[in-house]
Amino acid sequence: MKSTPFPFNPILIVDDEDTVLTDYKFSLGENGITNLLLCRDSREVMKILSEKAISLIMLDLFMPHISGCELLEQINKEYPDIPVIIITGATEVATAVACMKEGAFDYFVKPVSIRKLLASIHHAAEIAALKKEVDTLSRELLIRDISHPEAFEEIITINEQMKAIFKYTEAVAASPKPVLITGESGVGKELIARACHLLSGRKGKFVSVNSAGLDDTFFSDTLFGHVKGAYTGAEQDRRGLVEEAADGTLFLDEIGDMPEISQVKLLRLIQEGEYLALGSNKIHRCYARIISATNSSLEEKQEKGSFRKDLYYRIRTHHIHLPPLRERMEDIPVLLDHFIESACAEVNKPKPRIPASLEQLLGAYYFPGNIRELQVMVYDAMSQYRTDKDFNVYFEKYLDKHADHLQKSIENRYQKKMILPYTGEFPTLKETEKVLIDLALQQAKGEKRMAAKLLGIARATLFRKLKKME
């Protein structure tokens, strides 16, 4: 028998009989599987899963306190990625079918053939490895058509729209003309600017400056530098960031907040390739490539007269627009995993187990702060993390606190009102309630928090109604 690849995380065996646990430990150990956790008390199972990463569960059905059927339902709900093999004395076909419907990976009746059990464990390991391979392959396929994927290593995504943006960035990177990057705060505009610089082949540095809040004097001094005596306190010549970025890239963030007088100087810098240091009449040449970014609408600012049209058309020879996170929701699982691993390394804590319900919940959130907000959420959660339950509760509390953005996301995704089916016979209130709940769950793709929002009731009320319906 080929040894099964389960050395990384232990297999949890749950049975109320000591002799059975000892038999499994001996039989599996003889076949090279020694990383085992044995549990006699079914009440301890969920606690173990919240504290340890488990690769597979072998579960007895008939146990005191909490039955295997109840546990299977809980495990499948909170830890759907963990395969569960049911091992029981029950021979009824209906029991086996019910367990498989509830999400069991496999079902064995005692006494168990060790050969068949090992085959099942090996099969579960292969499926887990295949899933991991598919996740990796999907990311590789995303960047297959990109000549220099290494330039985008810091941008975590599996989104097709982002792939098109990477291709466009590669296409315009070598151009000496200005680039304008637009998008909401927290979408990664500077990361794209840095990728553009790396791809440009320029030998100079990437120099970043935030234009927001800079008055004209400070802006001019920062960008163009000054000569000795230009103003009180200017005791020696100082070169500006334009010179610092020579043969490289000058990144001007939040350009939409730049004062109008500064816009005139920037226009001359781009148009003529020239600038004057403060206090000097000597013309200097600009050898930096200009990349600008903004989270505001420059078109609206032009209409209001706060941003020059001639500058707008100068800075946007090439234009890159980055979508908000709510328009690339498939990136949430990979971003979540990336930020958790980074946070674990920084705070020296084990990686928590993430239930599928958390990804669904985050998928329903509007994310006004975009990727940066998700990163902050993860790092804050990890700093308070003791158990997996603590980690998940943090996100639930955060989303409850920002319920208005959860509601905004729901309204954004479900702008059409639900239409109650009518068959000609007037329905009772009880029948109407059931249809509405079913429709809400269908639209919310099973996410109960979102369904409750659609119905305008508390989540606890929905749970109570569902239990009553069952």
C-alpha positions as CSV (number, residue, x, y, z in Angstrom):
1,M,0.0,0.0,0.0
2,K,1.4,3.4,-1.0
3,S,1.9,5.6,2.1
4,T,-0.6,8.4,2.3
5,P,0.8,12.0,2.3
6,F,-0.7,13.2,5.7
7,P,2.5,14.2,7.6
8,F,1.7,17.9,8.0
9,N,-1.5,18.1,10.0
10,P,-2.8,15.4,12.3
11,I,-5.8,13.1,11.6
12,L,-8.4,13.4,14.4
13,I,-10.0,10.1,15.4
14,V,-13.2,10.4,17.5
15,D,-14.7,7.3,19.2
16,D,-15.9,6.8,22.8
17,E,-14.2,3.4,23.1
18,D,-10.6,3.3,24.2
19,T,-9.9,-0.1,22.6
20,V,-11.1,1.2,19.2
21,L,-8.9,4.2,19.4
22,T,-5.9,2.0,20.4
23,D,-6.6,-0.3,17.4
24,Y,-6.7,2.6,15.0
25,K,-3.5,4.0,16.4
26,F,-1.7,0.7,16.0
27,S,-3.1,-0.2,12.5
28,L,-2.4,3.2,11.0
29,G,1.0,3.5,12.7
30,E,2.0,0.2,11.1
31,N,1.3,1.8,7.8
32,G,3.3,4.9,8.4
33,I,0.6,7.2,9.7
34,T,1.6,8.3,13.2
35,N,0.5,11.9,13.3
36,L,-2.8,11.2,15.1
37,L,-5.0,12.9,17.7
38,L,-7.3,10.6,19.6
39,C,-10.5,11.9,21.2
40,R,-12.9,10.0,23.4
41,D,-15.3,12.8,24.3
42,S,-17.3,14.2,21.4
43,R,-17.8,17.5,23.3
44,E,-14.1,18.3,22.8
45,V,-14.1,18.0,19.0
46,M,-15.1,21.5,18.0
47,K,-12.7,22.9,20.6
48,I,-9.9,20.8,19.1
49,L,-10.8,22.0,15.6
50,S,-10.7,25.7,16.7
51,E,-7.2,25.3,18.1
52,K,-5.4,22.9,15.7
53,A,-5.2,22.4,12.0
54,I,-6.6,19.0,11.2
55,S,-6.2,17.3,7.9
56,L,-8.9,14.6,8.2
57,I,-11.4,13.3,10.8
58,M,-12.4,9.7,11.4
59,L,-15.8,9.9,13.3
60,D,-17.9,7.4,15.1
61,L,-21.7,8.0,14.8
62,F,-23.1,6.7,18.1
63,M,-21.5,8.4,21.0
64,P,-22.8,9.8,24.3
65,H,-23.2,13.6,24.8
66,I,-23.0,14.7,21.1
67,S,-23.7,12.2,18.3
68,G,-21.6,11.8,15.3
69,C,-24.5,13.0,13.1
70,E,-24.7,16.3,15.0
71,L,-20.9,16.7,14.9
72,L,-20.8,16.0,11.1
73,E,-23.4,18.8,10.6
74,Q,-21.3,21.2,12.7
75,I,-18.0,20.3,11.1
76,N,-19.4,20.6,7.6
77,K,-20.8,24.0,8.4
78,E,-17.7,25.5,10.1
79,Y,-14.9,23.4,8.5
80,P,-16.1,22.3,5.1
81,D,-12.6,21.8,3.8
82,I,-11.8,19.0,6.3
83,P,-12.8,15.6,4.9
84,V,-14.8,13.4,7.4
85,I,-14.8,9.6,7.2
86,I,-17.7,8.0,9.1
87,I,-17.0,4.7,10.9
88,T,-19.9,3.1,12.7
89,G,-21.7,-0.1,13.7
90,A,-24.9,1.0,11.9
91,T,-25.7,-1.0,8.8
92,E,-28.8,0.9,7.7
93,V,-28.4,2.2,4.1
94,A,-30.5,5.3,5.1
95,T,-28.0,6.3,7.7
96,A,-25.1,6.0,5.2
97,V,-27.1,8.1,2.6
98,A,-27.9,10.7,5.2
99,C,-24.3,11.0,6.2
100,M,-23.1,11.4,2.6
101,K,-25.7,14.0,1.9
102,E,-24.5,15.9,5.0
103,G,-21.0,16.0,3.5
104,A,-19.2,12.9,4.7
105,F,-16.2,12.0,2.5
106,D,-16.7,8.3,3.1
107,Y,-18.6,5.8,5.2
108,F,-17.5,2.5,6.7
109,V,-19.3,-0.1,8.8
110,K,-17.3,-1.8,11.6
111,P,-15.3,-3.9,11.6
112,V,-13.3,-1.8,9.1
113,S,-10.9,-3.2,6.5
114,I,-7.6,-1.4,7.2
115,R,-6.8,-1.7,3.5
116,K,-10.0,0.1,2.5
117,L,-9.6,2.7,5.2
118,L,-6.0,3.5,4.0
119,A,-7.3,3.8,0.4
120,S,-10.0,6.2,1.6
121,I,-7.4,8.3,3.5
122,H,-5.1,8.3,0.6
123,H,-7.9,9.4,-1.7
124,A,-8.8,12.3,0.6
125,A,-5.1,13.3,0.6
126,E,-5.0,13.3,-3.2
127,I,-8.1,15.4,-3.5
128,A,-6.7,18.0,-1.0
129,A,-3.4,18.1,-2.9
130,L,-5.3,18.5,-6.2
131,K,-7.3,21.4,-4.8
132,K,-4.1,23.0,-3.7
133,E,-2.6,22.4,-7.2
134,V,-5.7,23.9,-8.9
135,D,-5.5,27.0,-6.7
136,T,-1.8,27.4,-7.7
137,L,-2.4,26.7,-11.3
138,S,-5.3,29.3,-11.6
139,R,-2.8,31.9,-10.4
140,E,-0.2,30.7,-12.9
141,L,-2.7,30.7,-15.8
142,L,-3.7,34.2,-14.9
143,I,-0.1,35.6,-15.6
144,R,0.8,33.1,-18.3
145,D,0.4,35.8,-21.1
146,I,2.4,38.4,-19.1
147,S,6.1,38.6,-20.2
148,H,7.4,39.8,-16.8
149,P,5.1,38.4,-14.0
150,E,7.8,39.2,-11.4
151,A,7.0,42.9,-11.7
152,F,3.5,42.2,-10.3
153,E,4.5,39.9,-7.5
154,E,3.2,42.3,-4.8
155,I,-0.2,42.4,-6.4
156,I,-2.3,39.4,-5.2
157,T,-5.1,38.6,-7.6
158,I,-6.8,36.0,-9.8
159,N,-9.1,38.5,-11.4
160,E,-9.3,38.6,-15.3
161,Q,-9.7,42.4,-15.3
162,M,-6.5,42.8,-13.3
163,K,-4.8,40.5,-15.8
164,A,-5.8,42.9,-18.6
165,I,-4.4,45.8,-16.6
166,F,-1.1,44.0,-16.1
167,K,-0.9,43.5,-19.9
168,Y,-1.6,47.2,-20.6
169,T,0.9,48.2,-17.9
170,E,3.6,46.1,-19.7
171,A,2.7,47.7,-23.0
172,V,3.1,51.3,-21.8
173,A,5.9,50.9,-19.3
174,A,8.7,51.7,-21.7
175,S,7.0,54.9,-23.0
176,P,8.5,58.1,-21.7
177,K,5.0,59.7,-21.7
178,P,3.1,60.3,-18.4
179,V,0.7,57.7,-16.9
180,L,-2.4,58.5,-14.9
181,I,-3.6,55.8,-12.4
182,T,-7.1,56.2,-11.1
183,G,-9.1,54.3,-8.5
184,E,-10.5,54.4,-5.0
185,S,-8.3,54.6,-2.0
186,G,-6.7,51.3,-1.0
187,V,-6.9,49.6,-4.5
188,G,-3.1,49.5,-5.0
189,K,-2.3,52.5,-7.2
190,E,1.2,52.8,-6.0
191,L,1.9,49.1,-6.5
192,I,0.9,49.4,-10.2
193,A,3.1,52.6,-10.4
194,R,6.1,50.6,-9.0
195,A,5.4,47.7,-11.4
196,C,5.4,50.2,-14.3
197,H,8.8,51.6,-13.1
198,L,10.3,48.1,-12.9
199,L,9.1,47.3,-16.4
200,S,10.3,50.6,-17.8
201,G,14.0,49.5,-17.6
202,R,14.9,53.0,-16.2
203,K,18.1,53.0,-14.2
204,G,17.1,55.8,-11.8
205,K,15.0,55.5,-8.6
206,F,11.3,55.3,-8.0
207,V,10.5,58.5,-6.0
208,S,7.1,59.0,-4.5
209,V,5.5,62.2,-3.2
210,N,2.0,62.8,-1.8
211,S,0.6,66.0,-3.4
212,A,-2.3,66.3,-0.9
213,G,-2.0,69.1,1.6
214,L,1.1,70.7,0.0
215,D,0.8,74.4,-0.4
216,D,2.6,75.8,-3.5
217,T,5.8,76.8,-1.7
218,F,6.2,73.5,-0.1
219,F,5.3,71.7,-3.3
220,S,7.9,73.7,-5.3
221,D,10.5,73.2,-2.7
222,T,9.8,69.5,-2.5
223,L,9.8,68.9,-6.2
224,F,12.3,71.5,-7.5
225,G,14.5,72.1,-4.5
226,H,16.0,75.5,-3.6
227,V,19.3,77.5,-3.7
228,K,20.9,79.0,-0.6
229,G,19.1,82.1,0.6
230,A,15.9,81.3,-1.3
231,Y,14.0,81.9,2.0
232,T,14.7,82.3,5.7
233,G,16.4,79.1,6.9
234,A,17.6,78.0,3.4
235,E,21.2,77.9,4.5
236,Q,22.4,75.7,1.6
237,D,21.4,74.4,-1.8
238,R,19.0,71.5,-1.7
239,R,18.0,69.4,-4.8
240,G,14.4,68.4,-5.2
241,L,12.7,65.1,-5.9
242,V,12.6,65.8,-9.7
243,E,16.4,65.7,-9.7
244,E,16.3,62.7,-7.2
245,A,14.2,60.8,-9.8
246,A,16.5,61.6,-12.8
247,D,16.5,58.6,-15.2
248,G,13.8,57.0,-13.0
249,T,10.2,57.6,-12.1
250,L,8.5,60.5,-10.2
251,F,5.2,59.3,-8.7
252,L,2.8,62.1,-7.8
253,D,0.0,60.6,-5.6
254,E,-3.3,62.4,-4.9
255,I,-2.7,64.8,-7.8
256,G,-6.3,65.9,-7.7
257,D,-5.7,67.8,-4.5
258,M,-2.8,69.9,-5.9
259,P,-3.3,73.7,-5.7
260,E,-3.9,75.4,-9.0
261,I,-0.7,77.5,-9.0
262,S,1.3,74.3,-8.5
263,Q,-0.6,72.7,-11.4
264,V,0.8,75.5,-13.7
265,K,4.3,74.6,-12.6
266,L,3.7,70.9,-13.1
267,L,2.2,71.6,-16.6
268,R,5.4,73.3,-17.6
269,L,7.5,70.5,-16.1
270,I,5.6,67.9,-18.3
271,Q,5.2,70.1,-21.4
272,E,8.6,71.7,-21.6
273,G,10.6,69.3,-19.5
274,E,12.0,72.2,-17.5
275,Y,11.8,73.7,-14.0
276,L,13.3,76.3,-11.8
277,A,14.6,75.7,-8.2
278,L,13.3,78.1,-5.6
279,G,15.4,81.3,-5.6
280,S,17.1,80.4,-8.9
281,N,16.8,81.7,-12.5
282,K,18.7,78.8,-13.9
283,I,16.6,76.4,-15.9
284,H,17.0,72.7,-15.1
285,R,16.0,69.8,-17.4
286,C,13.7,67.0,-16.1
287,Y,14.9,63.5,-16.9
288,A,12.2,61.7,-14.8
289,R,9.1,59.9,-16.1
290,I,6.0,61.2,-14.5
291,I,3.3,58.9,-13.1
292,S,0.3,60.4,-11.3
293,A,-2.5,58.9,-9.3
294,T,-5.8,60.1,-7.8
295,N,-8.8,58.7,-6.0
296,S,-11.0,61.6,-7.1
297,S,-12.8,62.3,-10.4
298,L,-10.6,64.8,-12.3
299,E,-13.5,65.3,-14.8
300,E,-15.7,66.6,-12.0
301,K,-12.9,68.8,-10.8
302,Q,-12.5,70.3,-14.3
303,E,-16.2,71.1,-14.4
304,K,-15.8,72.9,-11.0
305,G,-12.7,74.7,-12.2
306,S,-10.4,73.2,-9.6
307,F,-8.3,71.2,-12.0
308,R,-6.8,72.4,-15.3
309,K,-8.0,70.7,-18.5
310,D,-4.7,71.2,-20.2
311,L,-2.8,69.5,-17.3
312,Y,-5.4,66.7,-17.3
313,Y,-4.7,65.8,-20.9
314,R,-1.0,66.0,-20.4
315,I,-0.9,63.6,-17.4
316,R,-3.2,61.0,-18.9
317,T,-1.4,60.1,-22.1
318,H,-1.7,56.6,-20.8
319,H,-4.5,55.8,-18.3
320,I,-4.8,52.8,-15.9
321,H,-8.0,52.5,-13.9
322,L,-8.0,50.0,-11.0
323,P,-11.3,48.4,-10.0
324,P,-12.5,48.4,-6.3
325,L,-12.3,45.2,-4.3
326,R,-16.1,44.8,-4.5
327,E,-15.8,44.4,-8.3
328,R,-13.1,41.6,-7.9
329,M,-14.7,39.6,-5.1
330,E,-13.0,36.3,-6.3
331,D,-9.8,37.9,-4.9
332,I,-11.0,37.9,-1.3
333,P,-10.0,34.3,-0.5
334,V,-6.4,34.7,-1.9
335,L,-6.0,38.2,-0.4
336,L,-7.3,36.9,3.0
337,D,-4.9,33.9,2.9
338,H,-2.0,36.2,1.9
339,F,-2.6,38.8,4.6
340,I,-3.1,36.0,7.3
341,E,0.2,34.4,6.4
342,S,2.0,37.8,6.5
343,A,0.4,38.7,9.8
344,C,1.2,35.2,11.3
345,A,4.9,35.7,10.4
346,E,5.0,39.2,11.9
347,V,3.2,38.4,15.2
348,N,4.6,34.8,15.4
349,K,1.3,33.1,15.8
350,P,-0.1,29.9,14.2
351,K,-2.3,30.3,11.1
352,P,-6.0,30.2,12.1
353,R,-8.5,27.9,10.3
354,I,-10.9,29.9,8.1
355,P,-14.4,28.6,7.6
356,A,-16.1,29.0,4.2
357,S,-18.8,31.0,5.9
358,L,-16.3,33.8,6.7
359,E,-15.3,34.2,3.0
360,Q,-19.0,34.3,2.1
361,L,-19.6,37.0,4.8
362,L,-16.7,39.1,3.5
363,G,-18.0,38.6,0.0
364,A,-21.2,40.4,1.1
365,Y,-19.3,43.4,2.4
366,Y,-18.9,46.7,0.4
367,F,-15.3,47.3,1.4
368,P,-15.2,51.1,1.3
369,G,-11.5,50.9,2.2
370,N,-10.8,48.2,-0.4
371,I,-7.7,46.0,-0.1
372,R,-6.1,48.2,2.5
373,E,-9.2,47.8,4.7
374,L,-9.1,44.0,4.4
375,Q,-5.4,44.1,5.3
376,V,-6.0,46.2,8.4
377,M,-8.9,44.0,9.4
378,V,-6.7,40.9,9.2
379,Y,-3.7,42.4,11.1
380,D,-6.0,43.7,13.8
381,A,-7.7,40.3,14.1
382,M,-4.4,38.5,14.3
383,S,-3.1,40.8,17.1
384,Q,-6.1,39.7,19.2
385,Y,-6.2,36.1,18.0
386,R,-6.0,33.3,20.6
387,T,-8.2,30.7,19.0
388,D,-9.9,30.3,15.6
389,K,-13.2,31.2,17.3
390,D,-11.7,34.6,18.4
391,F,-10.5,35.3,14.9
392,N,-13.9,34.6,13.3
393,V,-15.8,36.5,16.0
394,Y,-13.6,39.5,15.3
395,F,-14.8,39.7,11.7
396,E,-18.4,39.2,12.7
397,K,-18.2,42.1,15.2
398,Y,-16.4,44.3,12.6
399,L,-19.1,43.7,10.0
400,D,-21.9,44.2,12.6
401,K,-20.2,47.6,13.5
402,H,-20.1,48.5,9.8
403,A,-23.6,47.2,9.0
404,D,-24.4,50.2,6.8
405,H,-21.7,49.1,4.3
406,L,-23.0,45.5,4.4
407,Q,-26.5,46.9,3.6
408,K,-24.9,49.1,0.8
409,S,-23.3,46.0,-0.7
410,I,-26.6,44.1,-0.6
411,E,-28.4,47.1,-2.3
412,N,-25.7,47.3,-4.9
413,R,-25.9,43.6,-5.7
414,Y,-29.7,43.2,-5.5
415,Q,-31.2,46.3,-6.9
416,K,-34.3,44.5,-8.2
417,K,-36.9,43.8,-5.6
418,M,-38.0,40.1,-5.2
419,I,-41.2,39.3,-6.8
420,L,-43.4,36.8,-4.9
421,P,-44.7,34.0,-7.1
422,Y,-48.5,33.9,-7.3
423,T,-50.2,30.8,-8.5
424,G,-53.8,32.1,-8.5
425,E,-54.7,30.8,-5.0
426,F,-54.2,33.4,-2.3
427,P,-51.3,32.2,0.0
428,T,-51.5,32.1,3.8
429,L,-49.1,34.3,5.8
430,K,-47.2,31.2,6.8
431,E,-46.8,30.1,3.2
432,T,-45.8,33.6,2.1
433,E,-43.1,33.8,4.9
434,K,-41.6,30.5,3.8
435,V,-41.5,31.6,0.1
436,L,-39.9,34.9,1.1
437,I,-37.3,33.2,3.2
438,D,-36.5,30.7,0.5
439,L,-36.1,33.5,-2.1
440,A,-33.9,35.5,0.2
441,L,-31.6,32.5,0.9
442,Q,-31.5,31.8,-2.9
443,Q,-30.5,35.4,-3.7
444,A,-28.0,35.5,-0.9
445,K,-26.5,32.1,-2.1
446,G,-27.2,30.6,1.4
447,E,-25.4,33.4,3.4
448,K,-27.9,33.8,6.3
449,R,-26.6,37.2,7.4
450,M,-27.2,38.6,4.0
451,A,-30.6,36.9,3.7
452,A,-31.7,38.4,7.0
453,K,-30.6,41.8,5.7
454,L,-32.7,41.3,2.6
455,L,-35.7,40.4,4.7
456,G,-35.2,43.3,7.1
457,I,-35.0,41.0,10.2
458,A,-32.2,40.1,12.7
459,R,-30.1,37.1,11.9
460,A,-31.3,35.4,15.2
461,T,-34.9,35.9,14.0
462,L,-34.1,34.2,10.7
463,F,-32.4,31.3,12.5
464,R,-35.4,30.9,14.7
465,K,-37.8,30.9,11.8
466,L,-35.7,28.4,9.9
467,K,-35.6,26.0,12.9
468,K,-39.4,26.3,13.2
469,M,-39.8,25.6,9.5
470,E,-37.7,22.4,9.8
